[in-house]
């Protein structure tokens, strides 16, 4: 969650981006902000999801003091850039190690402690000590993150779920340790409804401490992985930007860092290099690969006066570009900023458990103290008083609560994986509940994302086979995606002689002694080749259907026309129909032209189209729908979709898309079949309902059982058993997700 402190009196003139570690909930982010806000002239924004802090501070303040302030608050901090991705990976690995140790020890401990406590004939010498030794590493090493968080909360006079977890684990462990070390007495143990337990049963709830630790560590581990993915998204966007630029000086080119480029500077982009900033081409002709930014498979053909986007790649030809938007004002930087703001918004969605714990934890702690005091003041034995107080903590220990989300999530994710659906975390499930509009990116999502030859038409005395033969021979020497589509569809041929690429227009060559030109209608006009009404009508018809048209001329006359299209996926129409049956509105979103977009939308049955949308505008288009009251699910596959995926209430990415799109999505569709899309939404909604049912049961159980424990009607043994039963019911409810069936 991200909040902002009040603006200081003096306006800061410097900014520092920090990576903050050790935060376990949104309240931690707010605590870091408050700590930094106490420094004169400092204001800070902390994003829990991405573990980033943006700090504005006066120039006379030492940046090291900002890091020190965060560390005094109980967290770690480092300047971004110094904090590498390996640091995030190390935290995830640490949680994984703690989880493995807890799980390995908790299983035998649970079997031993319960069985031996209730069946004296199976006991062996020092069995209680063996149980204690198994529990000790779990409670004090595996659960260390919870204890550290509880101590930090104590220093700041606050509480969280970590506080209750730490109290419950330590209470059950210490009570058991006392029973083991000083002896539990020779008298019968607790009454459990049909008789008294055997002497020595006091240590049976060591498994409570180990079980709670294991399940909650599992939830913490999966959450850490999810937050690492949010941070990786922003790092991947940053990696798209050029690091160096060739600025054109009076005495030639000078290679400098990207930070030295200013608006108005002219810079050179050689073939194969990234374009350093948004700008306009001053001179040169080339083809620019914009797929990483716009998602469109056809490279843009640029020349003097055309705009280019920073982060796109120059394929051929030398370009001189005049910079118009650099640094934070570039389109790529704006995409990164949009993605980060979207992550902040998502992190603001508080889970039900976090909200309730703000009240539940202090109430339980106070009730345990009052129970102890009440029993002692009424003359009851110390053993009975402590037993009642420990029962309160054990019965309130959130084992079922900790299981509610992870178990349903794991079963739902497992079932989803079988169906080709990967759900990243609870945020996706929460968002799926109220989604009413699905926005689909065109290229690579609704369509295949690659050009294929859809039509070959011959004119005059030529045959379609001859037209394709001539075109394939010329295009065999070209690396253009349209050329690749023609060559793939054509016969095996020898490359044309005297091949010449014409950037932005097409290519020419000599095939078996005949001069052949392949390219746009404009190229043939420039070559003085007449294009008659029949050809013009065929071109217009093909373009109206969303195709890209290439004309082929041989010996000065038009031989034929090739139509190249990004074909619609076979499963797209059925998937859209299923979404409509679920009552969802569908919208096609693309940077392509209106004619092509409308043709694709009509083919798959999507009623609403947003065409000609620039990459930086896609997130704004999603926000505009949200401003109208819609809950939006966005489906995409490209870098240009990443901010929109992060901005949407629910982001879904197809697995064949870019790594960046996969990082920014909440749900990943693994199968190359759009019919999995409605199944993903249905599964997410079903899993969310299961989680909510688990949470209602877990909280209801705790609220009902606490008064019984305080009155001594639930001794620690029964409290532990009842808590285990609650956990079993939560797990059983979650396992019902295995029966989820895909729709037809």
FENHU-V978089 format. One record per residue. N is the residue number from 1. RES is the residue in three letters. OMEGA is omega as a letter, one per 40 degrees, with the letter a starting at -180 (999 if undefined). NEAR is the number of other ideal C-beta (glycine too) atoms within 12 Angstrom. Layout:
# FENHU-V978089
[[N;RES;OMEGA;NEAR] [N;RES;OMEGA;NEAR]]
This chain:
# FENHU-V978089
[[1;UNK;a;30] [2;UNK;i;32] [3;UNK;a;25] [4;UNK;i;24] [5;UNK;a;28] [6;UNK;a;13] [7;UNK;i;15] [8;UNK;a;23] [9;UNK;a;11] [10;UNK;a;18] [11;UNK;i;15] [12;UNK;a;28] [13;UNK;i;15] [14;UNK;a;21] [15;UNK;i;23] [16;UNK;i;36] [17;UNK;a;34] [18;UNK;i;39] [19;UNK;a;38] [20;UNK;i;47] [21;UNK;i;35] [22;UNK;i;31] [23;UNK;a;43] [24;UNK;i;39] [25;UNK;a;35] [26;UNK;i;30] [27;UNK;i;32] [28;UNK;i;40] [29;UNK;i;40] [30;UNK;a;31] [31;UNK;i;38] [32;UNK;i;48] [33;UNK;a;38] [34;UNK;i;25] [35;UNK;i;33] [36;UNK;a;43] [37;UNK;i;31] [38;UNK;i;22] [39;UNK;a;31] [40;UNK;i;17] [41;UNK;a;26] [42;UNK;i;42] [43;UNK;a;32] [44;UNK;i;41] [45;UNK;a;33] [46;UNK;a;43] [47;UNK;a;42] [48;UNK;a;41] [49;UNK;a;42] [50;UNK;a;44] [51;UNK;i;46] [52;UNK;i;43] [53;UNK;i;49] [54;UNK;a;34] [55;UNK;i;39] [56;UNK;a;31] [57;UNK;i;33] [58;UNK;a;24] [59;UNK;a;16] [60;UNK;a;15] [61;UNK;i;25] [62;UNK;i;16] [63;UNK;i;30] [64;UNK;i;16] [65;UNK;i;24] [66;UNK;i;40] [67;UNK;a;33] [68;UNK;i;20] [69;UNK;i;33] [70;UNK;a;40] [71;UNK;i;22] [72;UNK;i;21] [73;UNK;i;35] [74;UNK;a;28] [75;UNK;i;33] [76;UNK;a;27] [77;UNK;i;37] [78;UNK;i;29] [79;UNK;i;22] [80;UNK;a;30] [81;UNK;i;15] [82;UNK;i;17] [83;UNK;a;27] [84;UNK;i;16] [85;UNK;i;25] [86;UNK;i;15] [87;UNK;i;26] [88;UNK;i;32] [89;UNK;a;19] [90;UNK;i;18] [91;UNK;i;31] [92;UNK;i;28] [93;UNK;i;18] [94;UNK;i;24] [95;UNK;i;33] [96;UNK;i;23] [97;UNK;i;21] [98;UNK;i;34] [99;UNK;a;32] [100;UNK;i;22] [101;UNK;a;29] [102;UNK;a;41] [103;UNK;a;26] [104;UNK;a;19] [105;UNK;a;37] [106;UNK;a;39] [107;UNK;i;20] [108;UNK;i;22] [109;UNK;a;42] [110;UNK;a;36] [111;UNK;a;24] [112;UNK;a;32] [113;UNK;a;46] [114;UNK;a;30] [115;UNK;a;22] [116;UNK;i;31] [117;UNK;a;38] [118;UNK;a;29] [119;UNK;a;19] [120;UNK;a;17] [121;UNK;a;10] [122;UNK;a;15] [123;UNK;i;24] [124;UNK;a;15] [125;UNK;i;8] [126;UNK;a;16] [127;UNK;i;30] [128;UNK;a;33] [129;UNK;i;25] [130;UNK;i;23] [131;UNK;a;43] [132;UNK;a;35] [133;UNK;i;26] [134;UNK;a;33] [135;UNK;a;45] [136;UNK;i;29] [137;UNK;a;26] [138;UNK;a;42] [139;UNK;a;42] [140;UNK;i;28] [141;UNK;a;24] [142;UNK;a;41] [143;UNK;a;43] [144;UNK;i;27] [145;UNK;i;35] [146;UNK;i;43] [147;UNK;i;28] [148;UNK;i;26] [149;UNK;i;34] [150;UNK;i;30] [151;UNK;i;22] [152;UNK;i;32] [153;UNK;a;33] [154;UNK;i;20] [155;UNK;a;17] [156;UNK;i;23] [157;UNK;i;10] [158;UNK;a;26] [159;UNK;i;32] [160;UNK;i;39] [161;UNK;i;43] [162;UNK;a;42] [163;UNK;a;39] [164;UNK;i;43] [165;UNK;a;49] [166;UNK;i;39] [167;UNK;a;40] [168;UNK;i;49] [169;UNK;a;48] [170;UNK;a;32] [171;UNK;a;41] [172;UNK;i;50] [173;UNK;a;43] [174;UNK;i;32] [175;UNK;i;39] [176;UNK;a;43] [177;UNK;i;28] [178;UNK;a;25] [179;UNK;a;35] [180;UNK;a;30] [181;UNK;a;17] [182;UNK;i;15] [183;UNK;a;17] [184;UNK;i;30] [185;UNK;a;17] [186;UNK;a;9] [187;UNK;i;16] [188;UNK;a;19] [189;UNK;a;29] [190;UNK;i;38] [191;UNK;a;17] [192;UNK;i;24] [193;UNK;a;14] [194;UNK;i;9] [195;UNK;a;12] [196;UNK;i;17] [197;UNK;i;31] [198;UNK;i;27] [199;UNK;i;21] [200;UNK;a;31] [201;UNK;a;41] [202;UNK;a;39] [203;UNK;a;47] [204;UNK;a;46] [205;UNK;i;50] [206;UNK;i;50] [207;UNK;i;45] [208;UNK;a;51] [209;UNK;a;53] [210;UNK;a;48] [211;UNK;i;46] [212;UNK;a;50] [213;UNK;a;50] [214;UNK;a;39] [215;UNK;a;45] [216;UNK;i;47] [217;UNK;i;39] [218;UNK;i;31] [219;UNK;i;40] [220;UNK;a;37] [221;UNK;a;33] [222;UNK;i;30] [223;UNK;i;37] [224;UNK;i;34] [225;UNK;i;27] [226;UNK;a;36] [227;UNK;i;40] [228;UNK;i;33] [229;UNK;i;39] [230;UNK;i;40] [231;UNK;i;40] [232;UNK;i;30] [233;UNK;a;45] [234;UNK;i;43] [235;UNK;i;34] [236;UNK;i;29] [237;UNK;i;44] [238;UNK;a;30] [239;UNK;i;22] [240;UNK;a;37] [241;UNK;i;37] [242;UNK;a;37] [243;UNK;a;19] [244;UNK;a;23] [245;UNK;i;36] [246;UNK;a;32] [247;UNK;a;31] [248;UNK;i;28] [249;UNK;i;16] [250;UNK;a;8] [251;UNK;i;7] [252;UNK;a;10] [253;UNK;i;21] [254;UNK;i;19] [255;UNK;a;21] [256;UNK;i;21] [257;UNK;a;16] [258;UNK;a;29] [259;UNK;a;17] [260;UNK;i;21] [261;UNK;a;37] [262;UNK;i;22] [263;UNK;a;18] [264;UNK;i;18] [265;UNK;i;28] [266;UNK;a;30] [267;UNK;a;44] [268;UNK;i;35] [269;UNK;i;43] [270;UNK;i;26] [271;UNK;i;23] [272;UNK;a;18] [273;UNK;i;31] [274;UNK;i;35] [275;UNK;a;51] [276;UNK;a;46] [277;UNK;i;42] [278;UNK;i;37] [279;UNK;a;37] [280;UNK;a;27] [281;UNK;i;35] [282;UNK;a;27] [283;UNK;i;21] [284;UNK;i;33] [285;UNK;i;27] [286;UNK;i;39] [287;UNK;a;37] [288;UNK;i;42] [289;UNK;a;34] [290;UNK;a;40] [291;UNK;a;37] [292;UNK;a;38] [293;UNK;a;41] [294;UNK;a;40] [295;UNK;a;43] [296;UNK;a;41] [297;UNK;a;35] [298;UNK;i;35] [299;UNK;i;33] [300;UNK;i;33] [301;UNK;a;34] [302;UNK;i;36] [303;UNK;a;26] [304;UNK;i;19] [305;UNK;i;16] [306;UNK;i;28] [307;UNK;i;27] [308;UNK;a;46] [309;UNK;i;45] [310;UNK;a;45] [311;UNK;i;42] [312;UNK;a;42] [313;UNK;i;30] [314;UNK;a;38] [315;UNK;a;34] [316;UNK;a;29] [317;UNK;i;29] [318;UNK;i;25] [319;UNK;i;43] [320;UNK;a;30] [321;UNK;i;46] [322;UNK;a;33] [323;UNK;i;36] [324;UNK;i;28] [325;UNK;a;30] [326;UNK;i;31] [327;UNK;a;27] [328;UNK;a;20] [329;UNK;a;20] [330;UNK;a;37] [331;UNK;i;41] [332;UNK;i;45] [333;UNK;i;30] [334;UNK;i;31] [335;UNK;i;48] [336;UNK;i;39] [337;UNK;i;29] [338;UNK;a;36] [339;UNK;a;49] [340;UNK;i;39] [341;UNK;i;28] [342;UNK;i;45] [343;UNK;i;42] [344;UNK;a;32] [345;UNK;a;28] [346;UNK;a;40] [347;UNK;a;40] [348;UNK;i;22] [349;UNK;a;28] [350;UNK;i;24] [351;UNK;a;31] [352;UNK;a;25] [353;UNK;a;37] [354;UNK;a;32] [355;UNK;a;20] [356;UNK;a;29] [357;UNK;i;35] [358;UNK;i;23] [359;UNK;a;19] [360;UNK;a;30] [361;UNK;i;37] [362;UNK;a;22] [363;UNK;i;24] [364;UNK;i;40] [365;UNK;i;30] [366;UNK;a;23] [367;UNK;i;32] [368;UNK;i;36] [369;UNK;i;23] [370;UNK;i;22] [371;UNK;i;37] [372;UNK;a;30] [373;UNK;a;18] [374;UNK;a;22] [375;UNK;i;28] [376;UNK;a;20] [377;UNK;i;11] [378;UNK;i;15] [379;UNK;i;10] [380;UNK;i;20] [381;UNK;a;15] [382;UNK;a;14] [383;UNK;a;27] [384;UNK;a;23] [385;UNK;i;26] [386;UNK;i;31] [387;UNK;i;43] [388;UNK;a;42] [389;UNK;i;42] [390;UNK;i;45] [391;UNK;i;45] [392;UNK;a;45] [393;UNK;a;48] [394;UNK;a;51] [395;UNK;i;49] [396;UNK;a;51] [397;UNK;a;55] [398;UNK;i;48] [399;UNK;i;50] [400;UNK;i;43] [401;UNK;i;44] [402;UNK;i;43] [403;UNK;a;41] [404;UNK;a;44] [405;UNK;a;44] [406;UNK;a;37] [407;UNK;i;39] [408;UNK;a;44] [409;UNK;a;40] [410;UNK;i;30] [411;UNK;i;33] [412;UNK;i;44] [413;UNK;i;36] [414;UNK;i;22] [415;UNK;i;32] [416;UNK;i;38] [417;UNK;i;24] [418;UNK;a;22] [419;UNK;a;32] [420;UNK;a;28] [421;UNK;i;40] [422;UNK;i;33] [423;UNK;a;48] [424;UNK;a;38] [425;UNK;a;43] [426;UNK;i;39] [427;UNK;i;39] [428;UNK;a;41] [429;UNK;i;38] [430;UNK;a;32] [431;UNK;a;38] [432;UNK;a;42] [433;UNK;a;25] [434;UNK;i;23] [435;UNK;i;40] [436;UNK;a;26] [437;UNK;i;37] [438;UNK;i;44] [439;UNK;a;47] [440;UNK;i;51] [441;UNK;a;52] [442;UNK;a;50] [443;UNK;i;48] [444;UNK;i;42] [445;UNK;i;48] [446;UNK;i;47] [447;UNK;a;41] [448;UNK;i;27] [449;UNK;i;33] [450;UNK;a;24] [451;UNK;i;35] [452;UNK;i;27] [453;UNK;a;36] [454;UNK;a;28] [455;UNK;i;30] [456;UNK;a;36] [457;UNK;a;32] [458;UNK;i;28] [459;UNK;i;31] [460;UNK;a;22] [461;UNK;a;13] [462;UNK;i;26] [463;UNK;i;17] [464;UNK;i;24] [465;UNK;i;18] [466;UNK;i;28] [467;UNK;a;38] [468;UNK;i;37] [469;UNK;a;35] [470;UNK;a;44] [471;UNK;a;49] [472;UNK;i;37] [473;UNK;i;37] [474;UNK;a;47] [475;UNK;a;42] [476;UNK;a;30] [477;UNK;a;27] [478;UNK;i;35] [479;UNK;a;21] [480;UNK;i;38] [481;UNK;i;32] [482;UNK;i;39] [483;UNK;i;40] [484;UNK;i;24] [485;UNK;a;34] [486;UNK;a;42] [487;UNK;a;33] [488;UNK;a;21] [489;UNK;a;30] [490;UNK;i;29] [491;UNK;i;20] [492;UNK;a;13] [493;UNK;i;25] [494;UNK;i;17] [495;UNK;a;22] [496;UNK;i;34] [497;UNK;i;19] [498;UNK;a;19] [499;UNK;i;26] [500;UNK;i;23] [501;UNK;i;30] [502;UNK;a;30] [503;UNK;i;32] [504;UNK;a;30] [505;UNK;a;31] [506;UNK;a;40] [507;UNK;i;42] [508;UNK;i;35] [509;UNK;i;36] [510;UNK;a;23] [511;UNK;i;36] [512;UNK;i;19] [513;UNK;a;14] [514;UNK;i;25] [515;UNK;a;26] [516;UNK;i;46] [517;UNK;i;43] [518;UNK;a;51] [519;UNK;a;41] [520;UNK;i;32] [521;UNK;i;31] [522;UNK;a;21] [523;UNK;i;31] [524;UNK;i;35] [525;UNK;i;21] [526;UNK;a;19] [527;UNK;i;29] [528;UNK;a;12] [529;UNK;a;29] [530;UNK;i;19] [531;UNK;a;31] [532;UNK;a;18] [533;UNK;a;12] [534;UNK;i;18] [535;UNK;a;29] [536;UNK;i;21] [537;UNK;i;17] [538;UNK;i;29] [539;UNK;a;32] [540;UNK;i;19] [541;UNK;a;20] [542;UNK;i;31] [543;UNK;i;27] [544;UNK;i;19] [545;UNK;i;25] [546;UNK;a;38] [547;UNK;i;35] [548;UNK;a;40] [549;UNK;i;40] [550;UNK;i;51] [551;UNK;i;44] [552;UNK;i;51] [553;UNK;i;42] [554;UNK;i;37] [555;UNK;i;21] [556;UNK;i;17] [557;UNK;a;27] [558;UNK;a;40] [559;UNK;a;39] [560;UNK;a;40] [561;UNK;i;44] [562;UNK;i;46] [563;UNK;a;38] [564;UNK;a;39] [565;UNK;i;35] [566;UNK;a;38] [567;UNK;i;30] [568;UNK;i;35] [569;UNK;a;35] [570;UNK;a;17] [571;UNK;a;27] [572;UNK;a;38] [573;UNK;a;23] [574;UNK;i;24] [575;UNK;i;41] [576;UNK;i;36] [577;UNK;i;22] [578;UNK;i;30] [579;UNK;i;39] [580;UNK;i;21] [581;UNK;i;17] [582;UNK;i;26] [583;UNK;a;17] [584;UNK;i;34] [585;UNK;i;25] [586;UNK;i;42] [587;UNK;i;39] [588;UNK;a;44] [589;UNK;a;49] [590;UNK;i;46] [591;UNK;a;38] [592;UNK;a;38] [593;UNK;a;22] [594;UNK;a;21] [595;UNK;i;23] [596;UNK;a;36] [597;UNK;a;33] [598;UNK;i;26] [599;UNK;i;34] [600;UNK;a;38] [601;UNK;i;32] [602;UNK;a;23] [603;UNK;a;26] [604;UNK;i;36] [605;UNK;i;24] [606;UNK;a;39] [607;UNK;a;19] [608;UNK;a;25] [609;UNK;i;32] [610;UNK;a;34] [611;UNK;i;30] [612;UNK;a;23] [613;UNK;i;35] [614;UNK;a;30] [615;UNK;a;47] [616;UNK;a;35] [617;UNK;a;26] [618;UNK;i;50] [619;UNK;i;41] [620;UNK;i;24] [621;UNK;i;39] [622;UNK;i;42] [623;UNK;i;25] [624;UNK;i;23] [625;UNK;i;31] [626;UNK;i;28] [627;UNK;i;13] [628;UNK;i;15] [629;UNK;a;13] [630;UNK;i;27] [631;UNK;a;27] [632;UNK;i;41] [633;UNK;a;47] [634;UNK;i;50] [635;UNK;a;50] [636;UNK;a;55] [637;UNK;a;45] [638;UNK;i;44] [639;UNK;a;47] [640;UNK;i;50] [641;UNK;a;55] [642;UNK;i;51] [643;UNK;i;46] [644;UNK;i;52] [645;UNK;i;54] [646;UNK;a;49] [647;UNK;a;43] [648;UNK;i;48] [649;UNK;i;39] [650;UNK;i;48] [651;UNK;i;53] [652;UNK;a;53] [653;UNK;i;46] [654;UNK;a;45] [655;UNK;i;26] [656;UNK;i;27] [657;UNK;a;35] [658;UNK;i;35] [659;UNK;a;25] [660;UNK;i;40] [661;UNK;i;46] [662;UNK;i;33] [663;UNK;a;37] [664;UNK;a;51] [665;UNK;i;51] [666;UNK;a;46] [667;UNK;i;49] [668;UNK;i;36] [669;UNK;a;44] [670;UNK;a;27] [671;UNK;i;25] [672;UNK;a;23] [673;UNK;a;25] [674;UNK;i;39] [675;UNK;i;29] [676;UNK;a;36] [677;UNK;i;50] [678;UNK;i;39] [679;UNK;i;37] [680;UNK;a;53] [681;UNK;i;45] [682;UNK;a;37] [683;UNK;i;42] [684;UNK;i;47] [685;UNK;i;34] [686;UNK;i;35] [687;UNK;i;43] [688;UNK;i;35] [689;UNK;i;25] [690;UNK;i;38] [691;UNK;a;42] [692;UNK;i;27] [693;UNK;i;27] [694;UNK;a;43] [695;UNK;i;36] [696;UNK;i;23] [697;UNK;a;30] [698;UNK;i;43] [699;UNK;a;29] [700;UNK;i;20] [701;UNK;a;34] [702;UNK;a;40] [703;UNK;a;22] [704;UNK;a;18] [705;UNK;a;34] [706;UNK;i;35] [707;UNK;i;22] [708;UNK;i;24] [709;UNK;a;38] [710;UNK;a;32] [711;UNK;i;22] [712;UNK;a;30] [713;UNK;i;24] [714;UNK;i;37] [715;UNK;a;37] [716;UNK;a;47] [717;UNK;i;43] [718;UNK;i;34] [719;UNK;i;43] [720;UNK;i;48] [721;UNK;i;33] [722;UNK;i;34] [723;UNK;i;43] [724;UNK;i;32] [725;UNK;i;21] [726;UNK;i;38] [727;UNK;i;36] [728;UNK;i;22] [729;UNK;i;26] [730;UNK;i;38] [731;UNK;a;30] [732;UNK;i;22] [733;UNK;i;31] [734;UNK;a;39] [735;UNK;i;22] [736;UNK;i;22] [737;UNK;i;36] [738;UNK;a;26] [739;UNK;a;15] [740;UNK;a;31] [741;UNK;i;14] [742;UNK;i;25] [743;UNK;i;23] [744;UNK;999;12]]
